[in-house]
Amino acid sequence: MTVVRKRKKTQKSNDRLSKRMQRRLTIVFGLICVLFVVLIGRLMYIEHTEGERYKRIVLSQLQYDSTTIPYKRGDIIDSKGTVLATSVDVYNVILDAKVLNENKEDVIDTTISAVTKCFPDITAEQIKTALKEKATSQYIVLAKKVSYEQMASYSDYKKDTAGIWFEKEYDRVYTYPTIASQLIGFVSAGNNGVSGLENQYNDTLNGINGRSYGYLNSDNDLEKTVIEPENGKNIITTIDMNIQSIVEYEMKAFNDAFADEEHDGSLNTAVLVMNPQNGEVYAMATYPTFDVTNPRDLSSRYTEEELSVMDEQQKMDILNGLWQNFPISHTYEPGSTFKPFTVAMGLESGALTGDETYYCDGGEHISNFFVRCVNRNGHGMETVAGALMDSCNDALMQMSYVIGAANFAYYQNLYGFGQKTNIDLPGEARTNSLIYSESDLEKTINIATNSFGQNFNTTMIQLGSGFCSLVNGGKLYQPHVVKRIEDESGNVISEITPVVEKETVSKEVSNQLKGYLRQVVSEGTGKTAGVYGYDIGGKTGTAQKLPRGTGNYLVSFIGYVPQDNPQLLIYCVVDTPNTMDQAHSSYAQEIVHNVLVQILPYLNIPTIEEPEGSKTVSGIIPYQ
């Protein structure tokens, strides 16, 4: 009996112990749950208030990396497929000093040795200094714009090195750095087009950067997630680089022939070559030119002594002048190349029939002025055709009186004078304030001088486009230098179609005027521009510059070929030729002749049979 009581007593004791343990475990569990709730609450609070900061700390410890993948700027291509401007990949050599310093001494030595071997411009001292002075920096540029070949050569050493990576970017490359430089333009840092096509089509040529991001593994290789860049579009131009090159060669040859120790052969020389049937520009050239790969370098034009006395503003003014595209940015009095427009407005308005005659006695007395003809002794009796052939100011002034101010102002506006052509290039000059109004033209002196291209201003592209309409049957096309836009795979994004802005003259007037202009080249003042075997028409120009009487002239020639269905227009301006006797359009005609001799066969322009005894020149004319 005694034993049984002990067992019952022990069992009760164990039950009490078990219940106490359960209570304690419950309390402990409850405390743990409370602690978890507090901990979760604290983590949520930290995440909400300082999550980003801790995230950056953790990611930096994990060697997280994010880099920009640059887009490739689009190409500029001529009409025959020649690449004029493109972008090639180059690489910046980047040192991650923090990563390299975490490695053993032998890895650091191997890395320095490999880098200096592959990239001779980087010195061991440069790397050691960076490791010491910028020990925790993860972005130190050791070299910029190394070639792909140099970068690839480093891969042979990569396994034994650390802390070196490469940042890709693109370098703008120009196939012909000094040809069509004002037309093509150049880019500054950040792929910003500064002038020319590079500026006008900047948004088209530029793309959108991509990005790669991920974590660096133990071999310092990025395990990447990549968003690919969107490369820029290519622009296909109307420019024919063969024609452009010939034009620029002849312009330079002329200027070299007339240059002396102090001056170029002219202040400016410019040539515009167009297709009169659609407004496409085949060539647009300005002399002097510059190197688009080093556009701010003036050493080729000025001595060190001359540059040393110039301040920065003076240098910038010179550069801005050098970068300007003369055919669209410069205004000038056109002189006698405007005379065909005066005759055209007379014929189109009905004020003239073409059968009129005029007596030239050397000039016109207007108010208190005597406005002279180019022939001071007078041409005598002139027909309308003869007035253009001899470039008779007197006859043109007499025509203007009959045409009248209202017609003159209307047609001058219709031909596009005083308006921008809206060519797809930057920097086109405004000329609206440089044209007389109808009320101003009612003053005889104004309409008289305007009739032969004096006392108002134009640009080459303005006059050239208007002249195209006179010889193509009356269609005034908007000039353009880009014909289509393509993606990097050659797919056409957009096509630029010819735009007819106005109808200027009838086909009948156009044909009548072309008959007169053909005589200018075959028998009149434009004979020097003619090329044996080709049916060419055109008009000369000799404009006395302001202030009058200083002996400075802007001489020019504008012409087309062939006579019946013009396929080519060429316009040359020589501004202030470097010679004592400047008043001769032959300077411009010689350039035109020499260009045409070379490009007419290239363009397969049809030939004609020259009349027996023709004195038209067939070969290159020497500049002298």
ABEGO torsion letter per residue (X at the ends): XAAAAAAAAAAAAAAAAAAAAAAAAAAAAAAAAAAAAAAAAAAAAAAAAAAAAAAAAAAAAAGBBBBBBBBBBBBBBBAAGBBABBBBBBBBBBBBAAAAAABBAAAAAAAAAAAAAABAABBAAAAAAAAAABAABABBBABBGBBAAAAAAAAAAAAABBGBBBBBBBBBBBABAABGAAAAEBBBBGGBBABEAAAAAAAAABBBBBBBBEBBBAAGBBBBBBBBBBBBBBBBBABBAAAAAAAAAAAAAAAAAABBAABBABABBBBBBBBAAAGBBABBBBOBBBBAABAABAAAABBAAAAAABBAAAAAAAAAAAABBAAAABBBBAEAAAAAAAAAAAAAAGABAGABBBBBAGEBBBEABBBBBABAAEAEBBBAAAAAAAGBAAAAAAAAAAAEAAAAAAAAAAAGBGBBAGBBBBGBBBAAAABBBAAAAABAAAAAAAAAGBGBBBBAAAAAAAAAAAAAGGBBBBBBABABBBBAAGBBABBBBBBBABBABBAAAAAAAAAAAAAAAAABAAAAABBBGBBBBEBBBBBBBOBBGAGBBBBBBBBBOBAABBABBBBBBBBGBBBABABBAAAAAAAAAAAAAAAAAAAGBBBBBBBBGBABBABBBBBX
